[in-house]
């Protein structure tokens, strides 16, 4: 049975990978796909393998190959978008985050990343806020989503709401320099300058290389 053979070959690939025999793992995973080209988890395994060797383009090709087999596969567009973020290709990232949301409207990671990306690219603050709110509803306890929503509020000039979200985020990850920087900006916009400088100073203390803090100079 080719389907069962594919499962065994995939498990063999997993074992090779645990032994750090990456070439053998690659061959086993590819053999598994030869037996069952619809085995979605193997595309993901190959992509992870290539990412571990900094072969981002090959990882993308694996996810794309999986999507050719199943265009509605959840998570693949999200992962492609994340890789393009690492490659600093925001246009491609945005395209894939939007595609993921089309497939899975409840993908909180895609909603969160897309909201942040829209703001960074100078897009619609209203659209970004909508995506960020949906992500917050889906994962209310995620501090990174809180930061994104706060950043969306800040860009809409809803400073009190922004400060509230940043503080909620910092309650869960108090050593995050980016959130402290965002909080400092919101406090500064409310003319709470002493509190803003404290937030900026703490951010610099955590990450002295944080170049967004030129405001302190």
ZIQUICOR-V747558 format. One record per residue. N is the residue number from 0. RES is the residue in one small letter. PSI is psi in degrees with one decimal (* if undefined). Layout:
# ZIQUICOR-V747558
n=N res=RES psi=PSI
n=N res=RES psi=PSI
This chain:
# ZIQUICOR-V747558
n=0 res=x psi=115.1
n=1 res=x psi=-34.1
n=2 res=x psi=-44.8
n=3 res=x psi=-37.7
n=4 res=x psi=-38.6
n=5 res=x psi=-39.5
n=6 res=x psi=-45.0
n=7 res=x psi=-42.2
n=8 res=x psi=-35.5
n=9 res=x psi=-43.2
n=10 res=x psi=-38.2
n=11 res=x psi=-42.6
n=12 res=x psi=-41.1
n=13 res=x psi=-42.5
n=14 res=x psi=-41.8
n=15 res=x psi=-40.5
n=16 res=x psi=-37.6
n=17 res=x psi=-26.0
n=18 res=x psi=4.6
n=19 res=x psi=28.0
n=20 res=x psi=78.6
n=21 res=x psi=-37.3
n=22 res=x psi=-40.9
n=23 res=x psi=-40.0
n=24 res=x psi=-45.1
n=25 res=x psi=-47.6
n=26 res=x psi=-41.1
n=27 res=x psi=-43.2
n=28 res=x psi=-42.3
n=29 res=x psi=-36.3
n=30 res=x psi=-37.3
n=31 res=x psi=-42.5
n=32 res=x psi=-30.4
n=33 res=x psi=-34.9
n=34 res=x psi=-38.0
n=35 res=x psi=90.8
n=36 res=x psi=-7.1
n=37 res=x psi=13.7
n=38 res=x psi=88.4
n=39 res=x psi=-37.2
n=40 res=x psi=-23.0
n=41 res=x psi=-36.1
n=42 res=x psi=-41.6
n=43 res=x psi=-41.0
n=44 res=x psi=-42.9
n=45 res=x psi=-42.1
n=46 res=x psi=-43.8
n=47 res=x psi=-40.4
n=48 res=x psi=-45.4
n=49 res=x psi=-37.1
n=50 res=x psi=-34.3
n=51 res=x psi=-20.4
n=52 res=x psi=17.0
n=53 res=x psi=31.2
n=54 res=x psi=67.8
n=55 res=x psi=-42.2
n=56 res=x psi=-37.4
n=57 res=x psi=-34.3
n=58 res=x psi=-43.8
n=59 res=x psi=-42.0
n=60 res=x psi=-34.3
n=61 res=x psi=-45.0
n=62 res=x psi=-39.0
n=63 res=x psi=-38.8
n=64 res=x psi=-39.2
n=65 res=x psi=-40.4
n=66 res=x psi=-28.0
n=67 res=x psi=-35.3
n=68 res=x psi=-40.5
n=69 res=x psi=92.0
n=70 res=x psi=-14.3
n=71 res=x psi=12.4
n=72 res=x psi=122.0
n=73 res=x psi=140.2
n=74 res=x psi=-25.1
n=75 res=x psi=-44.2
n=76 res=x psi=-37.3
n=77 res=x psi=-45.2
n=78 res=x psi=-37.4
n=79 res=x psi=-43.2
n=80 res=x psi=-40.7
n=81 res=x psi=-40.6
n=82 res=x psi=-41.8
n=83 res=x psi=-29.8
n=84 res=x psi=-44.9
n=85 res=x psi=-32.0
n=86 res=x psi=-0.8
n=87 res=x psi=49.6
n=88 res=x psi=75.3
n=89 res=x psi=-30.6
n=90 res=x psi=-43.1
n=91 res=x psi=-40.0
n=92 res=x psi=-49.2
n=93 res=x psi=-43.1
n=94 res=x psi=-43.1
n=95 res=x psi=-33.4
n=96 res=x psi=-41.1
n=97 res=x psi=-39.5
n=98 res=x psi=-39.2
n=99 res=x psi=-42.1
n=100 res=x psi=-32.7
n=101 res=x psi=-42.2
n=102 res=x psi=-43.5
n=103 res=x psi=89.4
n=104 res=x psi=-12.5
n=105 res=x psi=22.2
n=106 res=x psi=94.1
n=107 res=x psi=-41.7
n=108 res=x psi=-41.6
n=109 res=x psi=-42.2
n=110 res=x psi=-45.2
n=111 res=x psi=-49.4
n=112 res=x psi=-38.2
n=113 res=x psi=-42.4
n=114 res=x psi=-46.9
n=115 res=x psi=-39.9
n=116 res=x psi=-41.1
n=117 res=x psi=-43.6
n=118 res=x psi=-47.6
n=119 res=x psi=-30.5
n=120 res=x psi=5.5
n=121 res=x psi=28.7
n=122 res=x psi=-161.9
n=123 res=x psi=117.3
n=124 res=x psi=-32.8
n=125 res=x psi=-44.3
n=126 res=x psi=-43.7
n=127 res=x psi=-42.3
n=128 res=x psi=-39.6
n=129 res=x psi=-45.6
n=130 res=x psi=-42.6
n=131 res=x psi=-39.4
n=132 res=x psi=-40.9
n=133 res=x psi=-41.4
n=134 res=x psi=-41.0
n=135 res=x psi=-37.8
n=136 res=x psi=-36.7
n=137 res=x psi=-37.7
n=138 res=x psi=74.4
n=139 res=x psi=-19.0
n=140 res=x psi=7.3
n=141 res=x psi=115.8
n=142 res=x psi=-26.3
n=143 res=x psi=-35.5
n=144 res=x psi=-38.1
n=145 res=x psi=-43.3
n=146 res=x psi=-43.7
n=147 res=x psi=-44.4
n=148 res=x psi=-41.3
n=149 res=x psi=-39.5
n=150 res=x psi=-37.1
n=151 res=x psi=-43.2
n=152 res=x psi=-42.4
n=153 res=x psi=-43.4
n=154 res=x psi=-16.7
n=155 res=x psi=0.0
n=156 res=x psi=26.6
n=157 res=x psi=75.3
n=158 res=x psi=-37.2
n=159 res=x psi=-43.6
n=160 res=x psi=-38.7
n=161 res=x psi=-47.7
n=162 res=x psi=-41.5
n=163 res=x psi=-44.6
n=164 res=x psi=-41.2
n=165 res=x psi=-41.0
n=166 res=x psi=-39.1
n=167 res=x psi=-39.6
n=168 res=x psi=-44.9
n=169 res=x psi=-25.0
n=170 res=x psi=-25.2
n=171 res=x psi=-27.7
n=172 res=x psi=75.8
n=173 res=x psi=-15.5
n=174 res=x psi=24.1
n=175 res=x psi=111.3
n=176 res=x psi=-36.0
n=177 res=x psi=-44.5
n=178 res=x psi=-39.4
n=179 res=x psi=-39.8
n=180 res=x psi=-45.6
n=181 res=x psi=-43.7
n=182 res=x psi=-43.0
n=183 res=x psi=-40.8
n=184 res=x psi=-43.5
n=185 res=x psi=-40.9
n=186 res=x psi=-40.0
n=187 res=x psi=-39.8
n=188 res=x psi=-26.9
n=189 res=x psi=6.9
n=190 res=x psi=27.9
n=191 res=x psi=71.4
n=192 res=x psi=-37.6
n=193 res=x psi=-43.8
n=194 res=x psi=-37.7
n=195 res=x psi=-45.5
n=196 res=x psi=-34.3
n=197 res=x psi=-42.9
n=198 res=x psi=-43.9
n=199 res=x psi=-43.2
n=200 res=x psi=-40.7
n=201 res=x psi=-38.0
n=202 res=x psi=-43.1
n=203 res=x psi=-34.4
n=204 res=x psi=-39.4
n=205 res=x psi=-41.8
n=206 res=x psi=89.5
n=207 res=x psi=-18.7
n=208 res=x psi=5.9
n=209 res=x psi=94.3
n=210 res=x psi=-12.1
n=211 res=x psi=-9.8
n=212 res=x psi=30.1
n=213 res=x psi=-16.5
n=214 res=x psi=-25.8
n=215 res=x psi=-20.9
n=216 res=x psi=*
